[in-house]
Structure formats: C-alpha cells, structure tokens
Amino acid sequence: MPNSSGEPYIILASKSPRRKYLLEQAGLDFSVIPSSFDESTVELSSPETYVRDLAQAKAAQVAAEYPASWVIGADTIVSIDGTILGKPASETQAYEMLQRLSGRIHQVFTGYCICCQTRSKLFTDSIKTDVRFKKLSDDEIKWYIHTREPFDKAGAYAIQGLGSFLVKSINGSYTNVVGLPVCEVVEILIKEKVFGLVFNENSNRLNGHR
C-alpha cells in the first residue's frame, strides 16, 4: 500500500520469513525491503542495548531511502550466562550451543525500531523472554542438527519449527522468541494511528490511515 509520496506505507526492513509471517498473521499490509546494514560495525554491549542498536541501525538505513514510510527494523539474539549466541557456522558450533542450552534457562532478546523520518517519529525498545530447554540427549542434539534447521537461527534453534520439542517452557512473549514482539509493535502502530481496527463482512485486516 503506497502513501501519498508513492512510497510503501509500511516497510519491514528484514528478510526474515519469520518476521514477515508474524506481521501477516497480525493482519498488517506492508512491503518487505531488507536492510543491508553491516551488523559487524555495531559494538557488542549488553544484550538489550545491542539488539536495540542493531534494530535502529537497520530501520534507519531503509528509512533514509523511504523517509515517508513507517519502517520496522528488528534483531534477535540468544544469551546465556551473559554470552551472546549467534547463528552457528558449523555442525560443531551448533552442537556446542545446543549442549550449552540443554536443561537450562536462557534469554531471547529482540530489539525493534519503528520510525518515520518525515514525521520525526522513532520508537525503539528491546523485549526479553526466558526460555527453558529440556535436558537433551546426545542423539536428540545430533538428530536436530541433521535436519539443518539450526543453521540460520540465533542459538541454533527455531521455537516455531522442529525445535519446538527442545523447549520445556517460556516466560514472556512467544512471538519475541520467533523474532518480533508483535504485541508491542502493533500497539505502537495503533497508538500512532498508522493503523485503525476496521472490521467488515469482507475483511478483518488492520487498515491503514494516512
């Protein structure tokens, strides 16, 4: 849906199919324009600050090209004992990550940023969810690695996929673990009148206002 300047009204600045799915499930109408921001240029800090800085940098890069659009950026990490676990680059790394998470509670942090340059609007925050893993056997870890699912996931697992069997319980937002705290994001969009709740016989989607 374009705005009056011809730009997309809402942009998801991420190539993550999981974030796209979450926003679609929430009923949003948006365009996907992934950020190409170099994440290695952001210094490691506390998990909360790190994901928030990354989300803001990703959103800002896309917003610079589409200043009239509402841009959503996000980044998700897994942390345990103060150590950030990224995406495993090898089977050995995936095994080590899963073994470390086995039988323990870890944290998933997602930073998000919602901005619109022409309106001078910027909202950013990070959300934390505690995730408890079951005690994993060696065979379970090896089987899961064999599925190849861990290799593009922070912490080497996907709670919404085959990796759901790893998770004993969570405390906090489920969608945050998947990759985007939908409740908080949609709440801001509604508050800023980016979206209004309009229901009729033909649609139950969230409808945009300008």
GUNU-14878 format. One line per field, with one value per atom (N, C-alpha, C): residue in three letters; y, z, x; atom name; residue number from 1. Coordinates in nm, 3 decimals, padded with zeros to 5 digits. Atoms other than C-alpha are relative to their C-alpha. Last residue first. Example, Ala and Ser with C-alpha at 12.3 -4.5 7.8 and 13.67 -1.06 7.14 Angstrom:
# residues 2
aa <- ser ser ser ala ala ala
north <- -00.119 -00.106 00.109 -00.119 -00.450 00.120
up <- -00.006 00.714 00.073 00.000 00.780 00.000
east <- -00.082 01.367 -00.077 00.089 01.230 00.090
at <- N CA C N CA C
i <- 2 2 2 1 1 1
***
This chain:
# residues 210
aa <- arg arg arg his his his gly gly gly asn asn asn leu leu leu arg arg arg asn asn asn ser ser ser asn asn asn glu glu glu asn asn asn phe phe phe val val val leu leu leu gly gly gly phe phe phe val val val lys lys lys glu glu glu lys lys lys ile ile ile leu leu leu ile ile ile glu glu glu val val val val val val glu glu glu cys cys cys val val val pro pro pro leu leu leu gly gly gly val val val val val val asn asn asn thr thr thr tyr tyr tyr ser ser ser gly gly gly asn asn asn ile ile ile ser ser ser lys lys lys val val val leu leu leu phe phe phe ser ser ser gly gly gly leu leu leu gly gly gly gln gln gln ile ile ile ala ala ala tyr tyr tyr ala ala ala gly gly gly ala ala ala lys lys lys asp asp asp phe phe phe pro pro pro glu glu glu arg arg arg thr thr thr his his his ile ile ile tyr tyr tyr trp trp trp lys lys lys ile ile ile glu glu glu asp asp asp asp asp asp ser ser ser leu leu leu lys lys lys lys lys lys phe phe phe arg arg arg val val val asp asp asp thr thr thr lys lys lys ile ile ile ser ser ser asp asp asp thr thr thr phe phe phe leu leu leu lys lys lys ser ser ser arg arg arg thr thr thr gln gln gln cys cys cys cys cys cys ile ile ile cys cys cys tyr tyr tyr gly gly gly thr thr thr phe phe phe val val val gln gln gln his his his ile ile ile arg arg arg gly gly gly ser ser ser leu leu leu arg arg arg gln gln gln leu leu leu met met met glu glu glu tyr tyr tyr ala ala ala gln gln gln thr thr thr glu glu glu ser ser ser ala ala ala pro pro pro lys lys lys gly gly gly leu leu leu ile ile ile thr thr thr gly gly gly asp asp asp ile ile ile ser ser ser val val val ile ile ile thr thr thr asp asp asp ala ala ala gly gly gly ile ile ile val val val trp trp trp ser ser ser ala ala ala pro pro pro tyr tyr tyr glu glu glu ala ala ala ala ala ala val val val gln gln gln ala ala ala ala ala ala lys lys lys ala ala ala gln gln gln ala ala ala leu leu leu asp asp asp arg arg arg val val val tyr tyr tyr thr thr thr glu glu glu pro pro pro ser ser ser ser ser ser leu leu leu glu glu glu val val val thr thr thr ser ser ser glu glu glu asp asp asp phe phe phe ser ser ser ser ser ser pro pro pro ile ile ile val val val ser ser ser phe phe phe asp asp asp leu leu leu gly gly gly ala ala ala gln gln gln glu glu glu leu leu leu leu leu leu tyr tyr tyr lys lys lys arg arg arg arg arg arg pro pro pro ser ser ser lys lys lys ser ser ser ala ala ala leu leu leu ile ile ile ile ile ile tyr tyr tyr pro pro pro glu glu glu gly gly gly ser ser ser ser ser ser asn asn asn pro pro pro met met met
north <- -00.091 00.842 00.132 -00.139 00.553 00.086 -00.115 00.183 00.133 -00.091 -00.099 00.127 -00.134 -00.393 00.095 -00.046 -00.694 00.135 -00.022 -00.848 00.045 -00.007 -00.817 00.015 00.052 -00.884 -00.005 00.135 -00.851 -00.062 00.005 -00.552 -00.143 00.132 -00.478 00.013 -00.014 -00.169 -00.138 00.129 -00.153 00.018 -00.003 00.151 -00.136 00.096 00.151 00.026 00.058 00.415 -00.102 -00.008 00.593 -00.038 -00.106 00.642 00.018 -00.124 00.440 00.119 -00.044 00.168 00.134 -00.038 00.139 00.049 -00.130 00.144 00.048 -00.100 -00.139 00.141 -00.040 -00.336 00.106 -00.068 -00.338 00.049 -00.133 -00.417 00.079 -00.081 -00.709 00.143 -00.051 -00.844 00.091 -00.012 -00.885 00.068 -00.135 -00.996 00.005 -00.104 -01.290 00.140 00.028 -01.627 00.108 00.108 -01.573 -00.035 -00.058 -01.237 -00.104 -00.055 -01.408 00.067 00.107 -01.623 00.058 00.000 -01.323 -00.114 -00.122 -01.390 -00.021 -00.104 -01.690 00.132 -00.135 -01.996 00.093 -00.108 -02.368 00.134 00.049 -02.709 00.106 -00.102 -02.608 -00.057 -00.030 -02.863 00.080 00.112 -03.014 00.023 -00.014 -02.675 -00.111 -00.027 -02.706 00.020 00.128 -02.866 00.017 00.109 -02.522 -00.133 00.017 -02.230 -00.117 00.043 -02.250 -00.027 -00.076 -02.240 -00.051 00.068 -02.349 00.094 00.130 -02.284 -00.074 00.103 -02.000 -00.140 -00.038 -01.749 -00.105 -00.042 -01.937 00.038 -00.143 -01.978 00.059 -00.076 -02.309 00.144 -00.094 -02.473 00.105 -00.115 -02.620 00.099 -00.124 -02.844 00.124 -00.059 -03.155 00.129 00.068 -03.330 00.058 -00.060 -03.075 -00.059 -00.134 -03.190 00.071 00.009 -03.554 00.138 00.038 -03.483 -00.010 -00.111 -03.293 -00.032 -00.105 -03.562 00.120 00.039 -03.837 00.107 -00.016 -03.661 -00.034 00.110 -03.636 00.029 00.063 -03.302 -00.114 00.064 -03.194 -00.081 00.132 -02.980 -00.050 00.120 -02.618 -00.126 00.117 -02.325 -00.118 00.128 -01.995 -00.112 00.110 -01.653 -00.132 00.119 -01.378 -00.106 00.121 -01.028 -00.110 00.086 -00.731 -00.129 00.141 -00.447 -00.079 00.067 -00.094 -00.141 00.115 00.162 -00.058 00.079 00.422 -00.121 00.114 00.696 -00.066 00.099 00.964 -00.115 -00.008 01.276 -00.093 -00.034 01.272 00.016 -00.124 01.285 00.045 -00.119 01.031 00.129 -00.069 00.758 00.135 -00.141 00.509 00.049 -00.046 00.179 00.149 -00.145 00.006 00.029 -00.045 -00.340 00.152 -00.145 -00.526 00.037 -00.059 -00.891 00.150 -00.145 -01.061 00.037 -00.045 -01.435 00.148 -00.117 -01.543 00.026 -00.104 -01.881 00.114 -00.117 -02.131 00.098 -00.128 -02.467 00.107 00.009 -02.838 00.131 00.119 -02.817 00.005 -00.038 -02.463 -00.113 -00.103 -02.543 00.040 00.067 -02.867 00.100 00.077 -02.680 -00.073 -00.090 -02.423 -00.077 -00.065 -02.677 00.093 00.099 -02.890 00.065 00.028 -02.591 -00.098 -00.115 -02.483 -00.024 -00.002 -02.832 00.116 00.099 -02.853 -00.001 00.139 -02.534 -00.092 00.007 -02.160 -00.142 00.091 -02.143 -00.009 00.112 -01.831 -00.091 -00.037 -01.608 -00.121 00.111 -01.693 00.044 -00.004 -01.391 -00.116 00.021 -01.468 -00.003 -00.125 -01.318 -00.010 -00.035 -01.661 00.126 00.087 -01.743 00.031 -00.027 -01.509 -00.098 00.091 -01.565 00.025 00.078 -01.281 -00.092 00.096 -01.116 -00.073 00.094 -00.805 -00.086 00.089 -00.581 -00.085 00.077 -00.294 -00.087 00.087 -00.158 -00.079 00.110 00.138 -00.077 00.052 00.374 -00.127 00.130 00.531 -00.023 -00.018 00.899 -00.129 -00.083 00.882 00.018 -00.012 00.585 00.084 00.012 00.578 00.022 -00.105 00.708 -00.001 -00.125 00.493 00.115 00.008 00.180 00.130 00.013 00.266 -00.002 -00.130 00.395 -00.007 -00.082 00.071 00.133 00.061 -00.140 00.085 -00.022 00.096 -00.057 -00.140 00.105 00.029 -00.024 -00.273 00.144 00.063 -00.312 00.027 -00.077 -00.058 -00.058 -00.127 -00.225 00.086 00.027 -00.568 00.127 00.049 -00.449 -00.021 -00.114 -00.244 -00.042 -00.092 -00.531 00.115 00.053 -00.785 00.096 00.086 -00.562 -00.051 -00.065 -00.439 -00.091 00.082 -00.569 00.078 00.058 -00.292 -00.082 -00.034 -00.236 -00.073 -00.134 -00.238 00.046 00.009 -00.616 00.137 00.018 -00.573 -00.002 00.089 -00.430 -00.012 -00.057 -00.275 -00.106 00.061 -00.435 00.053 -00.085 -00.369 -00.076 00.034 -00.580 00.104 -00.057 -00.413 -00.022 00.049 -00.608 00.058 00.042 -00.420 -00.048 -00.063 -00.397 -00.051 -00.013 -00.477 00.078 -00.122 -00.592 -00.010 -00.069 -00.865 00.126 -00.109 -00.990 00.085 00.062 -01.316 00.105 00.042 -01.112 -00.061 -00.121 -00.942 -00.032 -00.054 -01.277 00.124 00.082 -01.431 00.058 -00.024 -01.147 -00.076 -00.131 -01.176 00.035 00.013 -01.550 00.133 00.050 -01.508 -00.013 00.115 -01.289 -00.046 00.110 -01.057 -00.125 00.129 -00.755 -00.104 -00.008 -00.385 -00.127 00.087 -00.440 -00.006 00.085 -00.140 -00.085 00.068 00.037 -00.093 -00.061 00.296 -00.059 00.094 00.197 00.064 00.098 00.510 -00.100 00.113 00.689 -00.107 -00.026 01.018 -00.112 -00.109 00.994 00.033 -00.120 00.652 00.110 -00.119 00.323 00.116 -00.119 00.000 00.125
up <- 00.035 00.647 00.075 00.015 00.784 -00.039 -00.020 00.739 -00.016 00.114 00.787 00.029 -00.053 01.016 -00.120 -00.002 00.848 00.069 -00.142 00.936 00.015 -00.046 00.587 00.150 00.095 00.377 00.052 00.042 00.628 -00.087 00.077 00.799 -00.047 00.033 01.063 -00.083 00.078 01.097 -00.044 00.001 01.368 -00.069 -00.076 01.274 -00.009 00.030 01.168 00.087 00.125 01.148 -00.048 00.105 01.409 -00.138 00.090 01.627 -00.118 -00.078 01.904 -00.089 -00.027 01.654 00.073 00.128 01.519 00.018 00.041 01.872 -00.129 -00.094 01.987 -00.036 00.047 01.673 00.091 00.129 01.763 -00.047 -00.018 02.132 -00.131 -00.085 02.072 00.010 00.079 01.780 00.084 -00.102 01.975 -00.060 -00.006 01.670 00.107 00.068 01.601 00.003 00.144 01.697 -00.078 00.023 02.056 -00.149 -00.019 02.066 -00.027 00.130 01.921 00.008 00.094 02.236 -00.132 00.133 02.470 -00.087 00.079 02.832 -00.136 -00.086 03.043 -00.074 00.021 02.828 00.099 -00.039 02.894 -00.039 -00.108 02.806 00.043 -00.097 02.470 00.101 -00.092 02.271 00.120 -00.095 02.101 00.102 -00.107 01.942 00.104 -00.129 01.751 00.112 -00.062 01.460 00.140 00.093 01.384 00.071 00.080 01.576 -00.098 -00.087 01.852 -00.079 00.040 01.596 00.080 -00.005 01.720 -00.044 00.067 01.684 00.018 -00.103 01.936 -00.053 -00.118 01.666 00.108 -00.118 01.371 00.113 00.022 01.019 00.116 00.058 01.080 -00.041 -00.088 01.336 -00.069 -00.046 01.086 00.083 00.055 00.912 00.047 00.074 01.000 -00.071 00.129 01.092 -00.084 00.088 01.369 -00.141 00.032 01.526 -00.093 00.094 01.505 -00.043 00.131 01.661 -00.103 00.055 01.952 -00.141 00.036 02.013 -00.064 00.123 01.998 -00.045 00.109 02.257 -00.134 00.015 02.489 -00.117 00.131 02.564 00.003 00.002 02.907 -00.128 -00.063 02.831 00.001 00.084 02.745 00.085 -00.067 02.944 -00.096 00.063 02.763 00.074 -00.058 02.932 -00.060 -00.034 02.706 00.056 -00.044 02.684 00.031 -00.080 02.485 00.032 00.009 02.346 00.099 -00.130 02.270 -00.023 -00.006 01.992 00.141 -00.119 01.878 -00.001 -00.020 01.630 00.134 -00.098 01.479 00.008 -00.114 01.306 00.114 -00.117 01.078 00.127 00.030 00.760 00.115 00.000 00.908 -00.022 00.121 01.002 -00.001 00.024 01.258 -00.130 00.092 01.429 -00.022 00.024 01.595 -00.103 00.115 01.747 -00.008 00.006 01.967 -00.121 00.131 02.033 00.015 00.008 02.328 -00.145 00.140 02.397 00.003 00.034 02.740 -00.151 00.067 02.862 -00.036 00.043 03.113 -00.068 -00.067 03.136 -00.052 -00.140 03.062 00.076 -00.049 02.735 00.150 -00.035 02.638 00.068 -00.105 02.645 00.048 -00.122 02.454 00.116 -00.050 02.195 00.130 -00.046 02.151 00.063 -00.123 02.135 00.057 -00.108 01.882 00.133 -00.033 01.661 00.116 -00.073 01.676 00.041 -00.132 01.580 00.083 -00.084 01.300 00.140 00.026 01.156 00.089 00.133 01.126 -00.038 00.012 01.414 -00.143 00.086 01.423 -00.017 00.132 01.720 -00.079 00.095 02.088 -00.135 00.113 02.309 -00.094 00.130 02.638 -00.110 00.047 02.964 -00.134 -00.084 03.118 -00.048 -00.118 02.829 00.075 -00.098 02.552 00.115 -00.114 02.232 00.092 -00.044 01.983 00.115 -00.108 01.776 00.034 -00.011 01.556 00.123 -00.116 01.432 -00.004 -00.005 01.198 00.124 -00.117 01.114 -00.015 00.018 00.876 00.132 -00.134 00.850 -00.015 -00.041 00.509 00.150 -00.030 00.423 00.048 -00.118 00.451 00.037 00.004 00.213 00.121 00.138 00.125 -00.016 00.074 00.464 -00.147 -00.011 00.626 -00.076 00.095 00.494 00.001 00.135 00.667 -00.104 00.047 00.978 -00.143 00.038 01.025 -00.059 00.117 01.017 -00.049 00.116 01.252 -00.127 00.039 01.496 -00.123 00.057 01.506 -00.050 00.132 01.557 -00.068 00.092 01.841 -00.142 00.026 02.013 -00.098 00.096 01.974 -00.033 00.127 02.134 -00.103 00.078 02.410 -00.140 00.024 02.548 -00.090 00.101 02.505 -00.035 -00.066 02.690 -00.105 -00.127 02.461 00.077 -00.097 02.144 00.130 -00.108 01.905 00.094 -00.130 01.592 00.110 -00.037 01.271 00.134 -00.066 01.239 00.044 -00.144 01.167 00.075 -00.045 00.822 00.152 -00.100 00.719 00.046 00.029 00.408 00.098 -00.021 00.525 -00.035 -00.100 00.374 00.008 00.060 00.187 00.099 -00.058 00.259 -00.080 00.099 00.192 00.073 -00.002 00.431 -00.116 00.142 00.494 -00.010 00.055 00.853 -00.150 00.091 00.959 -00.062 -00.075 01.268 -00.088 -00.091 01.085 00.082 00.082 00.810 00.087 00.034 01.069 -00.088 -00.121 01.217 -00.031 -00.035 00.874 00.121 00.102 00.767 00.034 -00.031 01.093 -00.099 -00.125 01.037 00.040 00.032 00.671 00.125 -00.079 00.788 -00.038 00.093 00.504 00.073 -00.037 00.732 -00.105 00.045 00.693 00.037 -00.088 00.713 -00.053 00.051 00.537 00.113 -00.108 00.597 -00.064 -00.124 00.366 00.121 -00.078 00.066 00.133 -00.072 -00.116 00.071 00.087 -00.373 00.064 00.073 -00.187 -00.097 00.095 -00.083 -00.082 -00.062 00.073 -00.105 00.004 -00.112 00.077 00.000 00.000 00.000
east <- -00.109 -00.264 -00.017 00.046 -00.469 00.121 -00.088 -00.401 -00.071 00.001 -00.647 00.076 -00.025 -00.586 00.013 -00.137 -00.740 00.008 -00.029 -01.076 00.145 -00.139 -01.212 00.008 -00.097 -01.520 00.143 00.035 -01.801 00.108 00.122 -01.643 -00.022 00.052 -01.384 -00.127 00.121 -01.170 -00.046 00.069 -00.906 -00.134 00.123 -00.701 -00.064 00.106 -00.342 -00.120 -00.047 -00.070 -00.103 00.103 -00.277 00.054 -00.041 00.032 -00.096 -00.008 -00.132 00.035 00.137 -00.226 00.000 00.060 00.128 -00.144 -00.054 00.269 -00.066 00.050 00.040 00.048 00.133 00.122 -00.060 -00.011 00.492 -00.137 -00.056 00.440 00.005 00.088 00.206 00.050 00.113 00.409 -00.090 00.106 00.732 -00.122 00.056 00.937 -00.109 -00.077 01.169 -00.055 00.004 01.020 00.076 -00.096 01.133 00.005 -00.132 00.953 00.108 -00.039 00.647 00.136 -00.036 00.633 00.048 00.061 00.639 00.051 -00.003 00.730 -00.064 00.057 00.823 00.014 -00.048 00.881 -00.068 00.091 00.858 00.061 00.087 01.004 -00.101 00.042 01.151 -00.099 -00.109 01.352 -00.048 -00.011 01.046 00.111 00.099 00.971 00.013 -00.061 01.297 -00.098 -00.029 01.114 00.057 -00.022 00.978 00.019 00.121 00.827 00.013 00.109 01.090 -00.127 00.119 01.369 -00.119 00.130 01.712 -00.112 00.007 02.085 -00.133 00.009 02.115 -00.019 -00.078 02.034 -00.020 00.074 01.887 00.095 00.024 02.020 -00.079 -00.111 02.197 -00.030 -00.072 01.971 00.085 00.076 01.719 00.083 -00.055 01.970 -00.075 00.112 01.762 00.040 00.013 02.091 -00.115 -00.101 02.146 -00.012 00.047 01.819 00.099 00.113 01.922 -00.045 -00.053 02.263 -00.112 -00.076 02.107 00.049 00.095 01.847 00.071 00.069 02.110 -00.099 -00.094 02.329 -00.067 -00.094 02.033 00.093 -00.012 01.876 00.101 -00.132 01.758 00.010 -00.003 01.455 00.145 -00.016 01.515 -00.015 -00.058 01.377 00.004 00.035 01.321 00.073 -00.077 01.312 -00.049 00.078 01.179 00.094 -00.070 01.327 -00.102 00.086 01.197 00.076 -00.036 01.407 -00.085 -00.005 01.292 00.052 -00.090 01.272 00.003 00.028 01.023 00.092 -00.089 01.111 -00.033 00.047 00.889 00.100 -00.091 01.018 -00.045 00.081 00.711 00.083 00.071 00.920 -00.088 -00.085 01.160 -00.077 00.046 00.912 00.071 -00.031 01.040 -00.063 00.103 00.966 00.023 00.003 01.260 -00.109 00.079 01.274 00.007 00.010 01.519 -00.084 00.026 01.455 -00.009 00.024 01.619 -00.030 00.009 01.598 -00.038 00.080 01.719 00.004 -00.075 01.838 -00.095 00.077 01.708 00.095 -00.021 01.885 -00.096 00.039 01.840 00.008 00.071 02.034 -00.027 00.136 02.138 -00.077 -00.007 02.510 -00.139 -00.045 02.458 00.005 00.113 02.257 00.036 00.106 02.531 -00.115 -00.046 02.814 -00.108 00.000 02.628 00.037 00.140 02.554 -00.009 00.053 02.918 -00.145 -00.065 03.037 -00.053 00.067 02.782 00.059 -00.040 02.924 -00.080 -00.062 02.859 00.040 -00.114 02.614 00.052 00.037 02.396 00.120 00.046 02.472 -00.047 -00.013 02.493 -00.057 00.092 02.552 00.031 -00.063 02.726 -00.104 -00.058 02.595 00.069 -00.115 02.543 00.070 -00.006 02.312 00.128 -00.105 02.200 -00.009 00.013 02.004 00.118 -00.116 01.975 -00.040 00.022 01.703 00.129 -00.112 01.715 -00.022 -00.006 01.437 00.126 -00.125 01.357 00.003 -00.017 01.012 00.129 -00.094 00.984 00.016 -00.020 00.688 00.083 00.054 00.734 00.020 00.142 00.781 -00.066 00.023 01.161 -00.148 00.146 01.199 -00.045 00.043 01.569 -00.150 -00.070 01.687 -00.040 00.076 01.418 00.067 00.112 01.591 -00.081 -00.055 01.918 -00.111 -00.048 01.744 00.052 00.115 01.549 00.044 00.064 01.865 -00.118 -00.088 02.051 -00.061 00.009 01.759 00.086 00.132 01.729 -00.012 00.006 02.103 -00.133 -00.085 02.112 -00.005 00.069 01.815 00.080 00.108 01.972 -00.077 -00.052 02.298 -00.112 -00.049 02.138 00.043 00.111 01.933 00.042 00.093 02.213 -00.113 00.099 02.461 -00.097 00.028 02.735 -00.094 00.071 02.895 -00.015 -00.078 02.999 -00.088 00.058 02.794 00.077 -00.044 03.000 -00.056 -00.130 02.968 00.051 00.017 02.597 00.133 -00.108 02.669 -00.004 -00.092 02.336 00.100 -00.131 02.184 00.105 -00.116 01.829 00.127 -00.102 01.555 00.111 -00.121 01.266 00.113 -00.125 00.947 00.117 -00.099 00.623 00.124 -00.132 00.330 00.084 -00.030 -00.039 00.132 -00.056 -00.076 00.025 00.090 -00.316 00.053 00.063 -00.135 -00.091 00.097 -00.067 -00.073 00.114 00.100 -00.109 00.074 00.318 -00.120 00.063 00.422 -00.083 00.116 00.485 -00.074 00.103 00.713 -00.127 00.058 00.904 -00.111 00.075 00.952 -00.064 00.135 01.048 -00.086 00.041 01.339 -00.141 00.028 01.444 -00.048 -00.059 01.413 -00.037 -00.140 01.334 00.076 -00.076 00.958 00.142 -00.108 00.813 00.055 -00.073 00.481 00.103 00.048 00.321 00.073 00.079 00.531 -00.041 -00.080 00.649 -00.091 -00.026 00.432 00.087 -00.124 00.453 00.034 00.022 00.087 00.123 00.051 00.147 -00.010 -00.084 00.176 -00.062 00.085 00.000 00.089
at <- N CA C N CA C N CA C N CA C N CA C N CA C N CA C N CA C N CA C N CA C N CA C N CA C N CA C N CA C N CA C N CA C N CA C N CA C N CA C N CA C N CA C N CA C N CA C N CA C N CA C N CA C N CA C N CA C N CA C N CA C N CA C N CA C N CA C N CA C N CA C N CA C N CA C N CA C N CA C N CA C N CA C N CA C N CA C N CA C N CA C N CA C N CA C N CA C N CA C N CA C N CA C N CA C N CA C N CA C N CA C N CA C N CA C N CA C N CA C N CA C N CA C N CA C N CA C N CA C N CA C N CA C N CA C N CA C N CA C N CA C N CA C N CA C N CA C N CA C N CA C N CA C N CA C N CA C N CA C N CA C N CA C N CA C N CA C N CA C N CA C N CA C N CA C N CA C N CA C N CA C N CA C N CA C N CA C N CA C N CA C N CA C N CA C N CA C N CA C N CA C N CA C N CA C N CA C N CA C N CA C N CA C N CA C N CA C N CA C N CA C N CA C N CA C N CA C N CA C N CA C N CA C N CA C N CA C N CA C N CA C N CA C N CA C N CA C N CA C N CA C N CA C N CA C N CA C N CA C N CA C N CA C N CA C N CA C N CA C N CA C N CA C N CA C N CA C N CA C N CA C N CA C N CA C N CA C N CA C N CA C N CA C N CA C N CA C N CA C N CA C N CA C N CA C N CA C N CA C N CA C N CA C N CA C N CA C N CA C N CA C N CA C N CA C N CA C N CA C N CA C N CA C N CA C N CA C N CA C N CA C N CA C N CA C N CA C N CA C N CA C N CA C N CA C N CA C N CA C N CA C N CA C N CA C N CA C N CA C N CA C N CA C N CA C N CA C N CA C N CA C N CA C N CA C N CA C N CA C N CA C N CA C N CA C N CA C N CA C N CA C N CA C N CA C N CA C N CA C N CA C N CA C N CA C N CA C N CA C N CA C
i <- 210 210 210 209 209 209 208 208 208 207 207 207 206 206 206 205 205 205 204 204 204 203 203 203 202 202 202 201 201 201 200 200 200 199 199 199 198 198 198 197 197 197 196 196 196 195 195 195 194 194 194 193 193 193 192 192 192 191 191 191 190 190 190 189 189 189 188 188 188 187 187 187 186 186 186 185 185 185 184 184 184 183 183 183 182 182 182 181 181 181 180 180 180 179 179 179 178 178 178 177 177 177 176 176 176 175 175 175 174 174 174 173 173 173 172 172 172 171 171 171 170 170 170 169 169 169 168 168 168 167 167 167 166 166 166 165 165 165 164 164 164 163 163 163 162 162 162 161 161 161 160 160 160 159 159 159 158 158 158 157 157 157 156 156 156 155 155 155 154 154 154 153 153 153 152 152 152 151 151 151 150 150 150 149 149 149 148 148 148 147 147 147 146 146 146 145 145 145 144 144 144 143 143 143 142 142 142 141 141 141 140 140 140 139 139 139 138 138 138 137 137 137 136 136 136 135 135 135 134 134 134 133 133 133 132 132 132 131 131 131 130 130 130 129 129 129 128 128 128 127 127 127 126 126 126 125 125 125 124 124 124 123 123 123 122 122 122 121 121 121 120 120 120 119 119 119 118 118 118 117 117 117 116 116 116 115 115 115 114 114 114 113 113 113 112 112 112 111 111 111 110 110 110 109 109 109 108 108 108 107 107 107 106 106 106 105 105 105 104 104 104 103 103 103 102 102 102 101 101 101 100 100 100 99 99 99 98 98 98 97 97 97 96 96 96 95 95 95 94 94 94 93 93 93 92 92 92 91 91 91 90 90 90 89 89 89 88 88 88 87 87 87 86 86 86 85 85 85 84 84 84 83 83 83 82 82 82 81 81 81 80 80 80 79 79 79 78 78 78 77 77 77 76 76 76 75 75 75 74 74 74 73 73 73 72 72 72 71 71 71 70 70 70 69 69 69 68 68 68 67 67 67 66 66 66 65 65 65 64 64 64 63 63 63 62 62 62 61 61 61 60 60 60 59 59 59 58 58 58 57 57 57 56 56 56 55 55 55 54 54 54 53 53 53 52 52 52 51 51 51 50 50 50 49 49 49 48 48 48 47 47 47 46 46 46 45 45 45 44 44 44 43 43 43 42 42 42 41 41 41 40 40 40 39 39 39 38 38 38 37 37 37 36 36 36 35 35 35 34 34 34 33 33 33 32 32 32 31 31 31 30 30 30 29 29 29 28 28 28 27 27 27 26 26 26 25 25 25 24 24 24 23 23 23 22 22 22 21 21 21 20 20 20 19 19 19 18 18 18 17 17 17 16 16 16 15 15 15 14 14 14 13 13 13 12 12 12 11 11 11 10 10 10 9 9 9 8 8 8 7 7 7 6 6 6 5 5 5 4 4 4 3 3 3 2 2 2 1 1 1
***
